């Protein structure tokens, strides 16, 4: 099974059961809709609040990885809730359409009623959600680990900090355990590209004389390319090349554990 995971085909966004992106291994679809919608609304409210808060940058809100990633998490839950709702409506319509009439032995004549082939197609929105999940799940944990190990130095903690630097990971870990979305080791390429784009952004922002919310010539102290170049380079290369792959393997481990408990084939 592990050997199968390292086949190059797993770089692609291919899965045999697209319904997994809308459903859960543990709960019926209506429950998934409720919890995904609740998290989407919760994250959206805090995202809007963070945009107006000077604590997370104010006018420079857009420069922080925290805000990039919390936005990604919010968009993921909005998209996931929408997909689950759409899947539920589709199932209800199919159920109503092909429900036999009273005292009728007639079989459905529509091919989609018996073949089920339309349910096996990976549409663009399934693939988009898969990429979005890979980025949101991995980067949420990376943000949490990086913030509490590299940036937090004992200052007062506010509720906003807890939401964007801790609950972001809690939500994505919970989603990983509760949903049916598959994880592929090679899909680390998507959060890696996300991280690489952000690192490139920090370099461009610094080279153009950009400053953070405190007026300093860097976004984060650990990415100070002017006064602490070695540290900045260590973080810029170490996080995406070391921390991120470890986080992705951790998330993959949770996925395998979920499949084990659910008695589900990893490649089903």
C-alpha positions as CSV (number, residue, x, y, z in Angstrom):
1,X,0.0,0.0,0.0
2,X,2.8,2.4,0.9
3,X,4.5,1.4,-2.4
4,X,1.4,2.3,-4.3
5,X,1.4,5.8,-2.6
6,X,4.7,6.7,-4.4
7,X,3.4,6.1,-7.9
8,X,3.7,9.2,-10.0
9,X,0.0,9.0,-10.9
10,X,-0.7,10.2,-7.4
11,X,0.6,13.6,-8.4
12,X,-2.6,14.0,-10.3
13,X,-6.0,15.0,-8.9
14,X,-7.6,11.6,-9.6
15,X,-10.0,9.8,-7.2
16,X,-12.5,7.1,-7.8
17,X,-15.2,8.4,-5.5
18,X,-15.9,12.1,-5.9
19,X,-18.6,11.9,-3.2
20,X,-15.8,11.7,-0.6
21,X,-15.3,15.5,-1.1
22,X,-18.8,16.2,0.1
23,X,-19.3,13.5,2.7
24,X,-18.0,11.9,5.9
25,X,-17.0,8.4,6.9
26,X,-18.9,8.9,10.2
27,X,-21.9,11.1,9.7
28,X,-24.8,11.5,7.3
29,X,-24.6,14.3,4.8
30,X,-27.0,16.7,6.7
31,X,-24.6,16.6,9.7
32,X,-21.6,17.4,7.4
33,X,-23.5,20.3,6.0
34,X,-24.3,21.7,9.4
35,X,-20.8,21.5,10.8
36,X,-19.1,22.7,7.6
37,X,-21.5,25.7,7.4
38,X,-21.0,26.5,11.1
39,X,-17.2,26.6,10.6
40,X,-17.5,28.6,7.4
41,X,-19.6,31.3,9.1
42,X,-17.4,31.3,12.2
43,X,-14.2,31.7,10.2
44,X,-15.8,34.3,7.9
45,X,-16.8,36.4,10.9
46,X,-13.3,36.3,12.4
47,X,-11.7,36.9,9.0
48,X,-13.7,40.1,8.6
49,X,-12.9,41.1,12.1
50,X,-9.2,40.5,11.6
51,X,-9.3,42.8,8.6
52,X,-10.4,45.7,10.7
53,X,-8.2,44.9,13.7
54,X,-4.9,46.7,14.0
55,X,-3.6,43.6,15.9
56,X,-3.2,41.7,12.7
57,X,-1.8,44.5,10.5
58,X,-4.6,47.0,9.8
59,X,-3.5,48.5,6.5
60,X,-0.8,45.9,6.1
61,X,-3.2,43.0,6.8
62,X,-2.5,41.5,3.4
63,X,1.2,40.9,4.0
64,X,1.0,38.3,6.7
65,X,1.0,34.6,6.2
66,X,-1.5,34.3,9.0
67,X,-4.0,36.3,7.1
68,X,-3.3,34.5,3.8
69,X,-3.8,31.2,5.4
70,X,-6.9,32.1,7.5
71,X,-8.5,33.3,4.3
72,X,-7.6,30.0,2.6
73,X,-9.2,28.1,5.5
74,X,-12.3,30.2,5.3
75,X,-12.7,29.8,1.6
76,X,-12.2,26.1,2.0
77,X,-15.0,25.7,4.5
78,X,-17.3,27.9,2.4
79,X,-16.6,25.8,-0.7
80,X,-16.8,22.5,1.2
81,X,-20.2,23.5,2.8
82,X,-21.5,24.5,-0.7
83,X,-20.3,21.2,-2.2
84,X,-21.9,19.1,0.6
85,X,-25.2,21.1,0.2
86,X,-25.1,20.6,-3.6
87,X,-24.5,16.9,-3.2
88,X,-27.4,16.6,-0.7
89,X,-29.8,18.4,-3.0
90,X,-28.7,16.2,-6.0
91,X,-29.3,13.0,-4.0
92,X,-32.7,14.2,-2.9
93,X,-33.7,15.1,-6.5
94,X,-32.5,11.7,-7.8
95,X,-34.3,9.9,-5.0
96,X,-37.6,11.8,-5.8
97,X,-37.2,11.4,-9.6
98,X,-36.6,7.6,-9.5
99,X,-39.0,6.7,-6.7
100,X,-41.4,4.0,-8.0
101,X,-45.0,5.0,-8.4
102,X,-47.5,3.3,-6.0
103,X,-48.5,-0.2,-7.3
104,X,-46.0,0.1,-10.1
105,X,-43.3,-2.5,-10.9
106,X,-41.8,-0.3,-13.7
107,X,-38.0,0.1,-13.6
108,X,-36.3,3.5,-14.2
109,X,-35.5,4.0,-17.8
110,X,-32.9,6.7,-17.4
111,X,-29.4,5.2,-17.6
112,X,-28.1,7.5,-14.9
113,X,-30.5,5.9,-12.5
114,X,-28.9,2.5,-12.8
115,X,-25.3,3.0,-14.0
116,X,-24.3,5.7,-11.5
117,X,-21.5,6.8,-13.9
118,X,-22.2,10.5,-13.4
119,X,-21.3,10.1,-9.7
120,X,-17.8,8.8,-10.6
121,X,-16.7,11.9,-12.5
122,X,-14.1,14.2,-10.9
123,X,-15.3,17.6,-12.0
124,X,-13.2,20.8,-11.8
125,X,-14.8,21.8,-8.5
126,X,-13.8,18.5,-6.8
127,X,-10.2,19.1,-7.9
128,X,-10.2,22.7,-6.8
129,X,-11.5,21.7,-3.4
130,X,-8.9,19.0,-3.1
131,X,-6.1,21.5,-3.8
132,X,-7.7,24.1,-1.5
133,X,-7.9,21.5,1.3
134,X,-4.2,20.5,0.8
135,X,-3.1,24.1,1.1
136,X,-5.4,25.0,4.0
137,X,-4.8,21.9,6.1
138,X,-1.0,21.9,5.8
139,X,-0.5,25.7,6.0
140,X,-2.8,26.1,9.0
141,X,-0.6,23.7,11.0
142,X,2.6,25.4,9.6
143,X,1.3,28.8,10.8
144,X,0.4,27.5,14.2
145,X,3.8,25.8,14.7
146,X,5.7,28.7,13.3
147,X,3.9,31.3,15.3
148,X,4.1,29.6,18.7
149,X,7.8,28.6,18.2
150,X,9.3,31.5,16.3
151,X,7.2,34.6,17.0
152,X,5.5,34.2,20.4
153,X,7.6,35.6,23.2
154,X,5.3,35.7,26.2
155,X,3.2,38.7,25.3
156,X,-0.5,38.9,26.2
157,X,-2.7,36.6,24.2
158,X,-6.0,37.9,22.7
159,X,-8.9,35.9,21.4
160,X,-8.1,36.9,17.9
161,X,-4.7,35.4,18.2
162,X,-6.2,32.2,19.4
163,X,-8.5,32.0,16.5
164,X,-6.0,32.7,13.7
165,X,-3.0,31.0,15.2
166,X,-4.5,28.0,17.0
167,X,-8.1,27.3,16.1
168,X,-7.2,27.4,12.4
169,X,-5.3,24.2,12.9
170,X,-7.9,22.7,15.3
171,X,-10.6,23.2,12.6
172,X,-8.5,21.7,9.8
173,X,-7.4,18.7,12.0
174,X,-11.0,18.1,12.9
175,X,-12.0,18.3,9.3
176,X,-9.3,15.8,8.4
177,X,-10.6,13.3,10.9
178,X,-14.3,13.8,10.2
179,X,-14.5,14.2,6.4
180,X,-13.8,11.7,3.7
181,X,-11.3,13.7,1.6
182,X,-8.3,11.6,0.6
183,X,-4.7,12.7,1.2
184,X,-1.9,11.9,-1.2
185,X,1.8,12.3,-0.1
186,X,2.7,13.8,-3.5
187,X,0.1,16.5,-3.0
188,X,2.5,18.3,-0.7
189,X,3.5,20.0,-4.0
190,X,0.4,22.3,-3.6
191,X,1.1,23.7,-0.2
192,X,4.7,23.9,-1.2
193,X,3.9,26.1,-4.1
194,X,1.7,28.2,-1.8
195,X,4.6,28.6,0.6
196,X,7.0,29.4,-2.1
197,X,4.8,32.1,-3.5
198,X,4.6,33.7,0.0
199,X,8.4,33.6,0.5
200,X,8.8,35.2,-2.9
201,X,6.3,37.8,-1.9
202,X,8.2,38.6,1.3
203,X,11.4,39.1,-0.7
204,X,9.7,41.4,-3.3
205,X,7.9,43.3,-0.5
206,X,11.2,43.8,1.3
207,X,13.1,44.8,-1.8
208,X,10.5,47.5,-2.6
209,X,10.9,49.0,0.9
210,X,7.8,47.6,2.4
211,X,7.2,47.8,6.1
212,X,5.1,45.9,8.6
213,X,2.5,47.3,10.9
214,X,5.1,48.5,13.4
215,X,7.1,50.4,10.7
216,X,9.9,47.8,10.6
217,X,11.5,46.9,7.2
218,X,10.4,43.3,7.3
219,X,7.1,41.4,7.6
220,X,8.2,39.1,10.4
221,X,11.4,39.4,12.6
222,X,12.5,36.0,11.4
223,X,12.3,37.2,7.8
224,X,14.5,40.3,8.2
225,X,16.6,40.2,5.1
226,X,18.4,43.4,6.1
227,X,19.7,42.7,9.6
228,X,19.4,39.0,10.0
229,X,19.9,37.5,6.6
230,X,21.2,34.1,7.8
231,X,18.2,33.6,10.0
232,X,15.8,34.8,7.3
233,X,17.3,32.4,4.7
234,X,17.2,29.6,7.2
235,X,13.5,30.2,7.8
236,X,12.7,30.9,4.2
237,X,14.2,27.5,3.1
238,X,13.7,25.5,6.3
239,X,9.9,26.0,6.7
240,X,8.9,24.9,3.2
241,X,11.6,22.3,2.7
242,X,11.5,20.7,6.2
243,X,8.6,21.8,8.4
244,X,6.0,21.6,5.6
245,X,6.8,18.1,4.4
246,X,6.8,16.9,8.1
247,X,3.4,18.5,8.6
248,X,2.1,16.9,5.4
249,X,3.3,13.4,6.5
250,X,1.5,14.0,9.9
251,X,-1.7,14.9,8.1
252,X,-1.3,11.8,5.9
253,X,-0.9,9.7,9.0
254,X,-4.2,11.0,10.4
255,X,-5.8,10.2,7.1
256,X,-4.5,6.6,7.2
257,X,-5.6,6.3,10.8
258,X,-9.1,7.5,9.8
259,X,-9.3,5.0,7.0
260,X,-8.2,2.2,9.4
261,X,-10.9,3.1,11.9
262,X,-13.5,3.5,9.2
263,X,-12.4,0.2,7.6
264,X,-12.0,1.9,4.3
265,X,-9.6,1.3,1.5
266,X,-7.1,4.1,1.2
267,X,-7.3,4.0,-2.6
268,X,-11.1,3.3,-2.8
